[in-house]
Amino acid sequence: GDKSPGYVRSIPILHELWPRAKFVHLIRDGRDVCLSATGWAKADRVFADLDTWPDEPVITAALWWERSVRLGREAGRALPAGLYHELRYERLVQDPEAECRALCAFLGLGYDPAMLRFHEGRTRSAPGLSSKRQWLPPTAGLRDWRSEMDGHDVDRFEAAAGALLEELGYERAAPRVAPRLAAPAHAARRRFADAIAARGRPLPEGWR
């Protein structure tokens, strides 16, 4: 097994190389992903080749999230039955046993309650430690865009990727895109897609 998030954009070639490989696509509310990505110490390096990043970091993160999710779902639909499993982060945190059981069934593995005890003997707390380094059990609310994301940034994210939020069943903060943001979001999408295409990287079907 390998946990490399970038592989979500390379499922077709990975399937060609390993036809029996199974893919687990973990999807999280993009606004929480945006909070994380824009706060990375390495963010300027990760998004360096996207000219939308300096002026529109939130919209860039939104489009980056949308591209990855759409590519993963499109590739998953094209795979033979039984090779693709979609898992929602929020459901995993809410009911880890049920989601782990479903995941084990997909992988053809026996479920063991010890899978939910990965943190035992490792949990620690110290100033400045990230939740990952604290080895916490599944914990809701570690990152929540509703309380942590500036309203202006929420509006910009939803202007760029709100349609996918709706497709995935996530509730939007605003029912419609603010007119003042529609044009900047559209222009940023075109620039983002052009930058990706210029490097020969894949784009979701609706972006081509």
ZIGI-V902892 format. One record per pair of residues at least 12 apart in sequence whose C-alpha atoms are under 8 Angstrom apart, sorted by the first residue. I is the first residue (numbers start at 1). J is the second residue. Records with the same first field share a line. If there is no record, write none. Layout:
I: J, J
This chain:
8: 25, 68, 69, 71, 72
9: 68, 71, 72, 202
11: 23, 72, 75, 76
12: 75
20: 83
21: 83
22: 82, 83, 84, 85, 107
23: 76, 83, 84, 85
24: 84, 85, 86, 87
25: 72, 84, 85, 86, 87
26: 86, 87, 88, 89
27: 69, 86, 87, 88, 89
28: 88, 89, 90
29: 165, 170
30: 62, 65, 66, 165
31: 62, 145, 154, 157
32: 143, 144, 145
33: 65
34: 58, 61, 62, 65
35: 143, 145, 148, 149
37: 61
38: 57, 58, 61
49: 195
50: 192, 195, 196
51: 191, 192, 195
52: 188, 191, 192
56: 188
58: 153, 156, 157
59: 156, 157, 160, 185, 188
60: 188, 192
62: 157, 158, 160, 161
63: 160, 161, 189, 192
66: 161, 164
67: 203, 204
70: 204
71: 202, 203, 204
74: 204
82: 106
85: 103, 106
87: 99
90: 140
92: 138
93: 138, 139, 140
94: 140
96: 116, 138
97: 113, 116
100: 115
116: 137
117: 137
118: 137
119: 135, 136, 137
122: 134, 135
123: 135, 136
124: 136
154: 173
155: 173, 174, 177, 178, 181
156: 181, 185
158: 172, 174, 177
159: 177, 178, 181, 182, 185
160: 185, 186, 189
193: 207
